[in-house]
Amino acid sequence: MATAELTINPEDLSQVPPSNLRIPEPTVVVIFGASGDLTKRKLLPALFHLEQAGLLPKEFAIVGVARRPLGNEFAEDMRNGIVEFGSVPATDAKLEEFAKKIHYFAMNFDDAAAYSRLKTELDSVAKQHGIGGNRLFYLSVAPEYFTEIISNLGAQNMAKPTDGSVRAVIEKPFGHDLESAKELNRHVNSVFAERQIFRIDHYLGKETVQNILVFRFANGIFEPVWNRNFIDNVQITAAETLGVEGRGPFYEKAGALRDVVQNHVMELLSFVAMEPPMSFESQSVRLEKLKVWQSIPPIAMENIVRGQYGPGSIKGEAVPGYRQEDRVDPNSQTETYAALKLGIDNWRWAGVPFYIRAGKRLAKRVTEITVQFKQPPMLIFNRGGVGDCGPIQPNVITIRIQPDEGISLRFGAKVPSTQSMAVCPVTMDFDYAKAFGKSTANGYERLLLDAMLGDQTLFAHRDGVETTWALYTPVLDAWANKKPQTFPNYVAGSWGPDCADELLAKDGYTWRKL
C-alpha cells in the first residue's frame, strides 16, 4: 500500500520521525494561492516536517503561485513561517537547503495567457532540480477560482501526465449545495480523471481521526459491542471559541452547516458508523463511508435547529456578536451554530440516535465523539445515589479529536467502604501527547504525503461529496425560505441556543458536559 504512517517518536517531540516506507517520486508541488495564510502556517511547515523525516525525494521543488509580485521575498517568508509555525529551530541544518527549493510565480488566476508562462516556469524548475513530469497542483484558493484554474491547466495540457503523474488537491468548500457540487465535479472530471483528484479535508489528517478505525478494528474488545444492541446514543461536537476572524464575506455565504457539518462532522460520523472495510485501501474505505451516508434518511426539519451568537465574553474578554463582526450584514440571517439528530437505517445502527452540534463562539474549543452505552438491564446497586455518588451513570467512550487528543472510557467502580456498595464513575484515559510525545505535526503531513503517493484513502470521492450535499441541501433550502425570527439566540461564550437543548430533551437526553 502506497502510504506512510506518521507515528510520533517520543525522543523527538517536534517532528515526524523517519519511515522505511515508500517515498514519493521526484515532484514539483505547485501551490495556487500561495500568499495566503494556509501556505505559510500549514503547508510549508508540513512539507518541511516530511523533509526532516526523510519522507521527501531528494529531487523536489515547491512553486508558489499568487497575484502579488513577491519574487525572492516568498522563499524567505516561507522559511520564517516554517520556523514560527512549524516549531523548527532557525538553525536547523536542513532549512537552508530546503529554502532553495522554494520558488514563486506571480500571475492572475483568470489570465489564460499566464498559464503558458507558468508551464514554461514549471518545466524550468523541474529541470533545475532534476525532476521529471510529476506535478502536484494544490488549489488553496477561493472556490470561485477552482473552475478557472482547472480549465486553464487543461487548456495548457498540464492536467494530463506525459512523463510522470499529475494530481490536483482541492480545498473545501467543494460546492455550496448539491447542484453546485455536481457541476464542479463535472467540470473537474472533464479535465482530471477521478484518480487524479484529491478533495482534501484537513480533519482526516488528524491522528485521532485515523485512530478511530484502529480503535474499532484493531482491537477485539470494542467491535462486538459497537452496535444498536449495546449503544444507546452517539454525540459529535465541533465547538470553536473563535468568531469569523475577519472572514465575514466568506462566512456569510457559508454558515455552520456548510462550513463544518456537511464535511468535517460527516467524515467523523462515517468513521464511527462504518462497517469494517476489507482493507485500509482507498476503494474499500470510501465504499464503507458511502454506505453510511446513503443509509441516513432525510432530515426532518423538527430534528435540526440553528443559532447565531450575540455579544458575550470568552475567557473574560468581551467579544462582539456575529452581526457586529467586520463585513457582516447587520441583519444577517446566517447561522453560526447548528444542531441536529440523525438516524442510520441499517442493521447495525437502526434506532440509535446520532446527535451533532457545531458552532462558533462557544464556551470551549473542543471536537469530540461520545459513544454512550445502554445501562445494564437491572441496576442492583445505588440506583438513587449514595453519599457523594449520584445515580449510576452509563458507560461512555469519548474520542477527543482536538485540542487534547486522546480516548477515555468511563465506567462505575465501588467506593472503598466497609458499610456500603456505593458506585462512582471513574475514567480510564489515553492521552496522545503523554503516550507518544508532543508533536507539532499539523495533519497536513500525512495528507500531502498521500497525495504525492497517489493514495486517496483519506480524501473525499465525488460520490461521497454529492451524497452528503443531497442530505443537507433540502435543509438549506428550507432555511433560506424561512428566516429565523430570534437571531441572535445565544450569548457568545455559552454552549449555544436553548433550542439545541430542547432537541435532546424531547428524547430524554442532554448534551455531554465538556
Salt bridges, closest charged atoms under 4 A:
GLU5 OE1 - ARG446 NH1 3.55
ASP37 OD2 - ARG41 NE 3.87
GLU51 OE2 - LYS101 NZ 3.78
ASP77 OD1 - LYS40 NZ 2.87
GLU96 OE2 - ARG79 NH2 2.71
GLU97 OE1 - LYS100 NZ 3.71
ASP111 OD2 - ARG117 NH2 3.77
ASP123 OD1 - ARG135 NH2 3.28
ASP177 OD2 - HIS176 NE2 3.72
GLU179 OE2 - ARG186 NH2 3.17
GLU183 OE1 - ARG186 NH2 2.81
GLU194 OE2 - ARG199 NH1 2.62
ASP201 OD1 - HIS264 ND1 2.67
GLU223 OE2 - ARG216 NH2 3.27
GLU223 OE2 - ARG348 NH1 2.67
GLU240 OE1 - LYS360 NZ 3.27
ASP259 OD1 - LYS172 NZ 3.14
GLU267 OE1 - LYS289 NZ 2.73
GLU275 OE2 - ARG348 NE 2.69
GLU288 OE2 - LYS291 NZ 3.46
GLU325 OE2 - ARG361 NH2 3.79
ASP326 OD2 - ARG327 NE 3.56
GLU368 OE2 - ARG512 NE 2.70
ASP429 OD1 - ARG400 NH1 2.86
GLU445 OE2 - HIS49 ND1 2.64
ASP450 OD2 - ARG446 NE 2.91
ASP463 OD2 - HIS461 ND1 3.65
GLU466 OE2 - ARG462 NH2 3.29
ASP507 OD2 - LYS341 NZ 3.04
